[in-house]
Amino acid sequence: MNTKKSFFFLIVLFSIHSHAQLNILFIESDDQSNQTVGAYGNKAMITPNIDALTKEGTSFTAAYNMGCWSPAVCIPSRTMLIYGKYIWESQKINKQNAPKSLPEKLHDNGYHTYMTGKWHAMGKNAKEIFDETGSIQPGQLKTYYSPAGHITDITANEAVNFLNTYDKAKPFFAYVAFNAPHVPRQTEQKYYDMYPAKEMVLPPSVVDNTPLNKNVKYQYANDPLSSKTMQKRVQQNNAMVTHMDTRIGEIIQVLKDKGIYDNTIIVFTSDHGINFGENGVAGKVCLYEPSVTAPLIIKAPSVKPNAKIASRVYLQDVVPTLFDLLDLEMKEPTDFKSLAPLLTHTGKARASIYLAMFDDQRGIISEGNKLIVYPKTGILELYNLKNDPWETIDLTTKKKSKNTISHLLGQLKTWQTKTSDETNLSAIYDKYQS
């Protein structure tokens, strides 16, 4: 081998080695919608640290959770994330049949894996699949105040301590799972004071003193809906997010202080969003945009900074994306798709997004049109998300919508086969068959 070839070979080896040694900081919140990130368009939100990540990374502004089989929507979302299976296959996962999990896959690729915070997934428990854990919190807290302090602070403090003291040669995967801003929405008064309840501006899809949406089974408010109550909940929710954002800033600062910030992939996301009165829903067990979407931000050396991608993706697509960014082979199959082609502008997004909750809600989104189907009643709702992002104008009664509905139902039928969805929609399919 001549000198020039030897030099080139060494450069390639160095590049591969450096790339493979990237650390991963994966931060996940709970019940956090896109409306609670300032950089996602809500100027009232005080989230300087999450906003800074959007400037240093790429934000996906239409990232979806596929749905749920449980009123605790976080369980399906986190199970799909950890094990890489679509919703109805994830529902079958238990401790005995659980496939290899995300932390186990990274462990097999030379990573030291760590977790602190909320664990609410099917299959094995956190201590079985992570090399090291901090305090593991339940899915539903009775209170955020414990003898050791506020749960948001405990999770953050443990993450800071792990990063500060980490001295192993292996790269790390640190999964920091906040319970915030999930109920009970408790934090310090100074955070509430940042968001006076009377000043909380609700979206146009929130109408005061209207009946709760009868198509949605799980509702967490009195009927009729009170805008004043929703304003108070938004205040509490936003305060929780700002508290968490402050602590996220401290976690990230440790990476900078240790000189490993540039050598660390940072992911910020949530398991799903939540409705505060939009479309007559107070809760998250629905297919409206505030509940089924959540922030997804990726900061990595190879990812374009200060970029936004509006293509519709799944939140869980971030896992195969990580493996692509690390040049690691994902030996075990995954149902989700890497976002790397979107990040590098070398590929297209999915033609459609399938959404499902229990056996009483189905949804499909394609080309900016969104169809929601309620199988038990046969009711349909059709929205054009480009012209009507808050889903205030149902287009199902428009004559020209019939072809759109038929087209969307055809894609929904394909997704049902792909996901082993056994809910019977034959009567609806027959009605709109061309």
DODRENMI-899993 format. One record per residue: residue in one letter; x negated, y negated, z negated of N, C-alpha, C in turn. Coordinates in steps of 0.2 Angstrom, whole numbers, plus 5000, padded with zeros to 4 digits. Example, Ala and Ser with C-alpha at 12.3 -4.5 7.8 and 13.67 -1.06 7.14 Angstrom:
2
A493450284961493850224961493450164961;S493650114965493250054964493650004961;
//
This chain:
434
M499650065000500050005000499649945000;N499749895005499249835005499449785000;T499049734999499149684994499849654994;K500049635001500649595002501249635000;K501249705002501749745000501849754993;S501249764990501249774982501549714979;F501349654981501549594978502349594978;F502649604984503349604986503649654981;F503349714980503649774976503749754969;L503249714967503249694960503749644959;I503849594964504349544963505049574962;V505149624967505849664967505949694960;L505449734957505449764951505649714945;F505249654945505349604940506049584940;S506249564947506949544948507449594945;I507449654946507849704944507849714937;H507249714934507149724927507449664923;S507349604926507649544922508349544923;H508649564928509349564929509749614925;A509349664924509649724920509649704912;Q509249664911509149644904509649584901;L510049564905510549514903510949534897;N511049494892511449504887512149494889;I512649514885513349504886513749474880;L513949414880514449394875515149394877;F515549434875516249434877516749414872;I517049354873517449324868518149334870;E518649364866519349364868519749344862;S520249304864520749274860521349314860;D521849294857522549334857523149284858;D523549294863524149254864523949184866;Q523449184870523249114872523349104880;S523849054881524049044888523548994891;N523548984898523148934901523248864899;Q523848854896524048784894523648764888;T523248804885522948784879522148774880;V521948764886521248754888521248684892;G520948634889520948564892520748574900;A520248604901519948614908520448644913;Y520948674910521448714914521948664916;G521948604914522448544916522848514911;N522748534904523148504899522648454895;K522748394897522348344894522448334887;A522948354884523148354877522748394873;M522448454876522048504872521348484871;I521148494865520448474862520048544862;T519748564867519348624868518748614871;P518248564868517648554872517148604873;N517148654869516748714870516948764876;I517548774876517848814881517848784888;D517948714887517848674893517148674896;A516648674891515948674894515848734897;L516148794895516048854899516248854906;T516848814907517148814913516648774918;K516248724915515848684919515148724921;E515048774916514448814918514548874921;G515148894922515348954925515948944930;T516249004931516849004936517449024932;S517948984933518648994930519149024935;F519449074933520049104937520649074934;T521049044938521549004935522249044936;A522249104939522849144940522649214938;A522449224932522249294930522849324926;Y523049384928523649414925523449474921;N523949484916523949544912524549584915;M524449654917524849694921525549704917;G525549704911526149714907526149744901;C526649784899526649814892527149874892;W527049914887527549964885527749954878;S527449904875527549884868527649814866;P528149794861528249724860527549694858;A527049724856526449704854526049704861;V526149654865525849654872525049664872;C524749644867524049654866523849724867;I524249774864523949844864523849864871;P524349854876524249884883523649844886;S523649774885523149734888522449754886;R522349764880521649784877521549854879;T522049894879521849964881521649974888;M522049934893521749934900521049904900;L520949854896520249824897519749874895;I519849904889519349944886519250014890;Y519750034893519750104897519750104904;G519950044907519950034914520550074918;K521050084915521650114918522250074919;Y522650074924523250034925523750054919;I524250014919524650014913524950084911;W525250124916525650184914525150234912;E524550234915524050284913523750264907;S523650204905523450184899523850204893;Q524550204895525050214889524950294887;K524650334891524550404889523950414885;I523450364885522850374881522950384874;N522650434871522550444864521850454861;K521850474855521150484852520850544856;Q521250594857520950654860520750654867;N521150614871521050614879520750554881;A520550504877520250444879519650444883;P519650414889519150414894518550374891;K517950374894517450334891517550264891;S517450234886517650164885517150114887;L517250044888516849994890516149994886;P516249994879515549994875515150054876;E515550114877515150174878514750174884;K515050144890514750144896514150104896;L514250044892513649994892513150024887;H513350064882512850104878512450144882;D512750184887512450234891511950194896;N512050134897511550094901511050054898;G510950074891510450044887510649984883;Y511249974882511449914878511649934871;H511449884866511649894859512349854859;T512849894857513549864857513749844850;Y514149794850514349764843515049734844;M515449744839516049714839516249684832;T516549624832516949594826517549564828;G518049574824518749544825519249594826;K519749574830520349614831520249674835;W520549734833520549794837521249814837;H521549814844522249834844522249874851;A521849924852521949964858522050044856;M522350074861522450144860521750184860;G521850254859521250294860520850294853;K520150294854519750294848519750224844;N519550234838519450164834518750134836;A518750074834518150034836517450064833;K517450084827516850114824516650174827;E517050204831516850264835516450254841;I516650194844516350184851515850124851;F515850084846515250034846514750054841;D514150034843513550054839513550014832;E513849964832513849924826514449884826;T514749874820515349834819515349784813;G515649734814515749684808516449704805;S516849654803517449664800517949674806;I518349734805518849744810519549724808;Q519849684811520449654809521049694812;P521649694809522249724812522549684818;G522949714821523349684827523749624824;Q524049634819524549584816524349574809;L524149504807523949484801524549464797;K524549474790525049444786524849374784;T524149364784523949294783523249284786;Y523049224788522349214790521949204784;Y522149194778521749174772521649234768;S521049254768520749314764520349284759;P520149334754519649314749518949294751;A518849314757518149294761518249234765;G518849204766518949144770519449154775;H519449104779519949114785519749164790;I520149204793519949254797519549234804;T519749174806519449144812518749134810;D518649104804517949094802517549154800;I517849204798517549264796517249304803;T517649304808517449334814516949294817;A516949224817516449184820515749184816;N515849184809515249194805514849264806;E515249314807514949374808514649384815;A514949344820514649344827513949304826;V513949244823513349204822512849244819;N512949284814512449314810512149374814;F512649404818512349464822511849434827;L512049374831511649344836510949324833;N511049294827510449264824509949314822;T510149374819509749424817509549474822;Y509849474828509749524832509049524835;D508649584834507949584836507749644840;K508249684842508049744846507849734853;A507449774856507249764862507749774867;K508349814866508849824870509249754871;P509549744877510049694878510649714873;F511049664872511649674868512249654871;F512849694869513549674871513849664865;A514049594864514349574858515149554860;Y515549594857516249584858516549554852;V516749484853516949444848517749434849;A518149464845518849464847519249424841;F519449364843519749324838520549344838;N520849344832521549354831521949284833;A521649234833521949164834522049164842;P522549124844523049094840523649134838;H523649194838524249234836524549214829;V525149224829525549214822525249264817;P525249244810525449174808525049124810;R525249064812524849014815524648964809;Q524048984805523848954799523148924800;T523048864799522348834799522348774795;E521748744795521648684791522148624794;Q522348584789522748524791522448474796;K521748474796521448424800521548444808;Y521648514809521848534816522548524818;Y522948524813523648514814523748434816;D523348394812523348324813523148304820;M522848344823522548324830523148334835;Y523748364833524248374838524948364834;P525148294833525748284830526348314834;A526748354830527248394833527748354838;K527948294836528348254840528048224847;E527448234847527048214853526948264858;M527148334856526948384860527448384866;V527148384872527548374879527648444881;L528348464882528448534884528548534891;P528448594895528548594902529248584904;P529348574910530048564913530448624913;S530148684912530548744911530848754904;V530748704899530948714893531548664892;V532148684891532748644891533048654884;D533148594880533348594874534148624873;N534248654868534948684866535248724871;T534848764875535148814879535048884877;P535448924879535448994876534849034878;L534549074874534049114875534149164881;N533649174885533649214891533849284889;K534449304891534749364890534449424893;N534049414898533649464902533049494898;V532849454893532249464889532449494882;K532249554881532449584875532149564869;Y531449544869531149524862531049454862;Q531449424858531449344857531349334850;Y530949274849530749264842530949184840;A531549174841531849104840532549114839;N532849064836533649064835533949044842;D534549064843534949054849535449004847;P535548944850535148924856534448894855;L534048884860533348864859533348794857;S532848784853532748714850532048684852;S532048634856531448604858531048574852;K531348554847531048534841530648594838;T530948644838530548704835529948724840;M530048724846529548734851528948694850;Q529148624849528548574848528148594842;K528548614837528148634831527748694832;R527948744836527548804837526948784842;V527048744846526548724851525948684847;Q526148644842525748604838525248654834;Q525648704831525248754827524748794831;N525048814837524648854842524048814844;N524148754846523548714848523048704843;A523248694837522848684831522348744830;M522748804831522348864830521748874835;V521948854841521448854847520848814846;T521048754844520448704842520048724837;H520348754832519948784826519448834829;M519748884833519348934836518848904841;D518948854845518548824849517948794846;T518048764840517448744836516948794834;R517248854832516848904830516448944836;I516848944842516548964848515948924850;G515948864849515348814850514748834846;E514948854840514348874835514048944837;I514448984840514249054842513749044848;I513948994853513548984859512948944857;Q512948904852512348864850511848914848;V511948974845511449014843511149044849;L511449054854511149084860510649034863;K510848964862510348914865509748904860;D509948914853509348904848508848954849;K509049014851508649074852508349084858;G508549034863508249034870508449084874;I509049114873509349174877509949154880;Y510149094880510849064883510849084890;D510249064894510249074901510149144903;N510049184898509949264900510549304897;T511049264896511649294893512249284897;I512649334899513249324903513749314897;I514149264898514749244893515349254897;V515849294894516549294896516949264891;F517449224893517949204888518649214892;T519049254888519749264890520249274884;S520849294886521349314881521649374884;D522049404879522449464882523049454886;H523349394885523949374888524149304886;G524649274888524849214886525449214882;I525849164881526449164877526949104880;N527649114879528149064881528349034875;F528348964875528648924870529248894872;G529748934875530348904877530448904885;E529948914888529948914895530448964898;N530848944902531348994905531849024900;G531848994894532349014889532049074885;V531349074885530949134881530549104876;A530649134870530149114864529849184862;G529249194865528949254864528449274870;K528249334871527749354876527949414880;V528549444879528749504882529249484888;C528949454893529249424899528749424904;L528949414910528549404916528449334919;Y528649284915528549214917527849194916;E527549154920526849134921526549114914;P526849084910526449064903526249124899;S526649184900526549244896526149294900;V526149294906525749344910525149324912;T524949264911524349234913523949214907;A523249214908522849194902522149164905;P521749124902521149104904520649164905;L520249154911519649204912519149154915;I518549154911517949114913517349164912;I516949154917516349194918515749154919;K515249154914514649114915514049164915;A513749164921513149204922512649174926;P512049194926511549164930511649164938;S512049214940512149224947512849194949;V513249164944513949144945513949064946;K514249044951514248974953514548934947;P514248874945514448834940515048784942;N515448764937515948714938516448734944;A516548804945516948824951517648854948;K518148844952518848874950519048914956;I519348974954519549024959520349034958;A520749014962521449014962521749084964;S521349124967521649194969521849234963;R522449264964522749304959522349374957;V522149374951521749434949522049464943;Y521849524940521949544934521449524929;L521649514923521149504917520649554917;Q520849614917520449674916519949684922;D520049654927519549654933518849634931;V518849594925518149574923517649624921;V517949684919517449744917517049764923;P517349794929516949804934516549754937;T516749694936516349634938515749624934;L515749644928515149644923514649694926;F514849754928514449804930514049774937;D514449744941514149724947513649664946;L513849624941513349564940512749594937;L512749644933512149684930511849734935;D512149744941511849794945511849864942;L512349874938512449944935512949984939;E512850044939513250084943513850104938;M514450104939515050124935515150194937;K514850244934514950314935515650334934;E516050314929516650334928517150294932;P517650314935518150284939518550224935;T518750174939519150124936519650104940;D520250084938520850064942520749994944;F520349954941520349884942519749864947;K519749804950519249784955518849734953;S518149744955517649694954517849624957;L517749574953517849504956517249474959;A516749514960516049494963516249464970;P516649504974516749474981517049404981;L517449394976517749324976517249274973;L516849294968516349254966515849234971;T515649274976515149264981515549244988;H516149244988516549224994516449274999;T516349334997516249385003516849435003;G517349424999517949465000518549434998;K519149464999519749444998520149464991;A520549434989520949454983521449504985;R521749534980522349584982522849544986;A523249584990523749564993524349544989;S524349584983524949574979524749584972;I525149564967525049574960525649604957;Y525649664954526149704951526249684944;L526849674941526949664934527449704931;A527449734925527949774923527949774915;M528549774912528649774905529249824903;F529049874900529449924898529849954904;D530449974904530849994910531349944912;D531249884909531849834910531549774914;Q530949764915530649714919530149734924;R530249714930529749724935529549654939;G528949644941528849584945528349604951;I528349564956527849564961527749494964;I527049484965526849414968526449424974;S526649394979526249394985526349334989;E525849304992525849244996526249184993;G526149184986526449124983527149134981;N527449194983528149204981528149254975;K528549244970528649294964529349314964;L529449384963530049414962530049454956;I530549434952530649464945531249514946;V531249574944531749624944531949644937;Y532649644936532849674930533249744931;P532849794931533149864933533849884930;K533949864924534549884920535149844922;T535049784925535649744927535649734934;G535149744938535049734945534949654946;I534849614941534749544942534049534945;L534049484950533349464953533249394952;E532649374952532449304952531849294957;L531949244961531349234966531149154965;Y530449154964530149084964529549074969;N529549014971528949004975528448964971;L527948994969527448974964527048914966;K526948904973526548854975526948784974;N527648784976528048734976528348724969;D528448774965528748774959528348814953;P527848794951527348834947527748844940;W528248804938528548814931529148864932;E529248884938529848934939530548904937;T530648844940531348814938531848824943;I531648844949532148844955532148924957;D532648954955532849024958533049024965;L532749054969532849054976533249114979;T533449154974533849214977534449204981;T534849144979535449134983535349104989;K534749084991534649054998534649105003;K535049095009535049145014534449165017;K533949125017533349135021532849175016;S533049185010532649225005532749295006;K533249325009533349395010532749425012;N532449405018531849435021531249435016;T531149385012530649375007530749425002;I531349434999531449484994531349554997;S531549565003531449635006530749645006;H530349605009529649605009529349625002;L529449584998529249594991529449654988;L530049674989530249744986529849804989;G529649794996529249844999528549854996;Q528249794994527649794990527749824983;L528249804980528349834973528449904973;K528749934979528850004979528150044980;T527750014984527050034985526650034978;W526749984974526449984968526750034963;Q527350044963527650094959527350164960;T527250184966526850244968526150244966;K525850184967525050184965524950184957;T525450164953525350164946525750214943;S526050264946526550314943527050284939;D527350234942527950194938528550234940;E528850264935529450304936530150274935;T530150204934530750174933531150174940;N531750184940532150194946532450134948;L532150114954532450044957532750064964;S532950124965533250144971533850104973;A534350084969534850054970534749984973;I534249954970533949884972533649884979;Y533249934980532849944986533349954992;D533849994990534350014995534749954997;K534949914992535349844994534949804998;Y534349794998533949745002533549785007;Q533649845009533349875014533549845021;S533049835025533149795031533449845036;
//
